[in-house]
Amino acid sequence: MAALKRERVDGLMIGTGEYTTGYVGTSGGASASDKKIGVVALTLFDLQSSHQGNKVANLKMVGTNGTRYPAIREHLKNKIGNVYKGISVDFESFPADNVESEPKAYLAALDTMKPGDFVTIFTPDDTHFEIAKEAIKRKLHVLVTKPPVKTLEEHRELARLSKENNVLVMVEYHKRFDPAYADARHKVRGWGDFNFVHTYMAQPKFQLDTFRAWAGKSSDISYYLNSHHIDVHNWWLEGRARPLRVVAMASTGIATGEPYKLTEGTEDTITLTVQFENIPSGALGTATYTSSWATPKGDVHTQQRVYYLGGKGEVNIDQAHRGYIACSDENGFASVNPFYMKYSPDHLGRFNGQNGYGYQSIAAFVNAVNQLNIGEAKLEDFDVPLATMNATVVTTAILEAGRISLDNGGRAVSIQYESENKFSPTSLKLSQ
């Protein structure tokens, strides 16, 4: 695709739920999490504003149920439009407000976009591949939530289509923009071979209600939360080590019990144990990635921490607790993390969260799209700084291997590689 010489592009938000708008229909309004006014829509509304340089032109949104839009618009008006000066919350919506169900509404919405425009995909995991494929074929740039897809085969296909159509396909792995994790990457890459890592990420039980429509049906807690830390760890080890074998285990009983009663077999907590090989030494390392949505409500929405041991040093990161504690009659005791999304306005009443890593991840995508469209960059320029499909293929391989292991009683799954590219997985093999 030749450079379009367009600095401002239209954006289509696919998915109208918690991460996009902060509106959760199951609870009748704003999310009960730390994303009460969303992340995607707010960021794009701000990038559209004059004080951010009008980086985005027109915005559109598509879901499957148009009857939700009046409530979503009211929610965005009250939580964003009436709070921040200079931000418009206007958007064109699909399907129409009187349509209760149209699962393929995204196709009609995609047809209104022009080559070089972008889409964001924040929908259930099993829908990402088909939606992204349709967008790419229309030569639209794609930002997709994690995990981008659920299988290594689908991941490799999207990477191929991205190159074939010369459009950026980026995964919204925003932990890469957290300054603690980014700084740790620089440190651990100077500490020799990888030896051991343990990661933990968990959210409270009420998320089982928030995600009732898909939890345990089309995806699991490992795809949803483990994906973050698996990506961070493999980003740290990029070009230095590769995963060889995955074994998964799970805990059950809470999600399927009262009062949640989710689909039989839905896991509460999943741990993936992964054997790594350091390159070129051949020394082995071990990783354990644990995720859960079975915890009680605590001082943070997401408990998250990492311990890493290298040949010459170690890192401990408690991403949940940043030394900022607040307590109020309304919200009780909380450990606050404004480094992710800062919702308080500046002294002029404008949105002031541009330095948050949740915001920066989306802004980096929009900036890259604009650079590509005006010919200032090439697609391959972003494989190192951004979580492109090429840069995240190992994460998807580990996640799928974990699911295969769980479905086969904890049997080991080996990750196979191309002979000419020792860091690019091609297939998975279940042990006998």
Salt bridges, closest charged atoms under 4 A:
ASP10 OD2 - LYS114 NZ 3.05
ASP34 OD1 - LYS35 NZ 3.08
ASP46 OD1 - HIS51 NE2 3.27
ASP97 OD2 - ARG73 NH1 3.03
ASP111 OD1 - ARG138 NE 2.88
ASP117 OD1 - ARG6 NH2 2.70
ASP117 OD2 - LYS114 NZ 3.48
GLU130 OE2 - LYS133 NZ 3.54
GLU134 OE1 - ARG138 NH1 2.80
GLU157 OE2 - ARG160 NH2 2.76
GLU164 OE1 - ARG160 NH1 2.68
GLU172 OE1 - HIS174 ND1 3.04
ASP178 OD2 - ARG322 NH2 2.46
ASP183 OD2 - LYS187 NZ 2.53
ASP209 OD1 - ARG212 NH2 2.77
ASP220 OD2 - ARG403 NH1 2.70
ASP231 OD2 - ARG176 NE 2.89
GLU238 OE1 - ARG185 NH2 2.91
GLU258 OE2 - LYS261 NZ 3.65
GLU267 OE2 - ARG403 NH2 2.84
GLU277 OE1 - ARG242 NE 3.01
ASP299 OD2 - HIS321 NE2 2.88
ASP318 OD2 - HIS321 ND1 2.92
ASP346 OD2 - ARG350 NE 3.21
ASP407 OD1 - ARG403 NH2 2.79
GLU418 OE2 - ARG156 NH1 3.78
